[in-house]
Amino acid sequence: QIRQIPPTRQVDEQHDTADRMPEQKQYTIAEVAKHNKNDDCWIIINGGVYDVTKFAKYHPGGKKILLKEGGKDSSKKFKMFHGGHVLKKYDKKLKIGTVVKAKL
């Protein structure tokens, strides 16, 4: 006969936190704007913040294009050249957070 052991609170809490996605950090537009250099390049796409520093050299359109957009909201330009599948492909690798409005 198999006896079921009721879960303890400690096990439930560990299981619960292990299954959750890590929270994304939130950045203001001003914070993102500081990351506009060759060795530190972030862009905003659809409210998401992406660190494209290491990816830039692999970008099919060239590194210069990404560096030119560094620290900016590139949503419109991104949509001009890429479908939604591209963002999904790199979301887990490059997305570091989301944009929030600065608190006054």
C-alpha positions in Angstrom: 0.0 0.0 0.0 1.3 3.4 -1.0 0.9 6.2 1.6 0.8 9.8 0.4 2.8 12.2 2.5 1.3 15.6 2.8 3.6 18.4 1.5 5.1 20.7 4.1 5.0 24.4 3.8 8.7 24.6 3.2 8.6 22.3 0.2 5.6 24.2 -1.2 7.4 27.5 -1.0 10.5 26.2 -2.6 8.5 24.6 -5.4 6.5 27.7 -6.0 9.5 30.0 -6.3 11.4 27.6 -8.5 8.6 27.6 -11.1 8.2 31.4 -11.3 10.0 33.4 -14.0 12.6 35.8 -12.7 11.3 39.3 -12.4 12.5 41.8 -15.1 14.3 44.9 -13.9 12.6 48.2 -14.7 14.6 51.1 -16.2 13.7 54.7 -17.0 14.3 56.1 -20.5 17.1 58.2 -19.0 18.8 55.1 -17.6 18.7 53.4 -20.9 20.0 56.5 -22.7 23.3 56.1 -20.9 24.0 52.8 -22.6 24.8 54.1 -26.1 28.4 53.0 -26.5 30.3 50.4 -28.5 31.0 48.4 -25.3 27.7 49.1 -23.6 24.7 49.2 -26.0 21.0 48.9 -24.9 17.9 49.6 -27.0 14.2 49.8 -26.3 11.8 47.8 -28.4 8.1 47.7 -27.6 8.7 48.7 -24.0 11.4 46.0 -23.5 15.0 46.9 -22.7 17.6 44.8 -24.7 21.3 44.6 -24.1 22.6 44.2 -27.6 26.3 44.8 -26.8 27.5 41.3 -27.5 24.9 40.6 -30.2 25.8 43.7 -32.3 28.7 42.0 -34.1 26.3 39.2 -35.2 23.5 41.5 -36.4 22.8 40.7 -40.0 22.3 44.4 -40.8 25.6 45.3 -39.3 26.9 46.5 -36.0 26.7 50.2 -36.9 22.9 50.1 -37.2 22.5 48.9 -33.6 25.1 51.2 -32.2 23.3 54.2 -33.9 20.2 53.2 -32.0 22.0 52.6 -28.7 20.2 54.2 -25.8 17.0 54.9 -27.8 13.6 53.6 -28.4 14.0 51.6 -31.7 10.5 50.2 -31.9 9.5 51.9 -35.1 12.7 51.1 -36.9 12.7 47.5 -35.6 9.2 47.0 -37.0 10.2 48.4 -40.4 12.8 45.6 -40.9 11.8 42.7 -38.6 8.7 40.6 -38.0 7.5 39.7 -34.5 9.2 36.3 -34.7 12.7 38.0 -34.5 11.9 39.6 -31.2 10.6 36.3 -29.8 13.8 34.5 -30.9 16.1 36.8 -29.0 13.8 37.8 -26.1 15.2 35.3 -23.5 18.8 36.0 -24.5 18.9 39.8 -24.8 15.9 41.2 -22.8 17.1 42.6 -19.5 14.0 44.5 -18.4 11.3 46.9 -19.2 10.9 50.7 -19.5 8.9 52.6 -16.8 8.1 56.3 -16.6 10.4 58.3 -14.4 8.9 59.2 -11.1 8.5 62.9 -10.5 
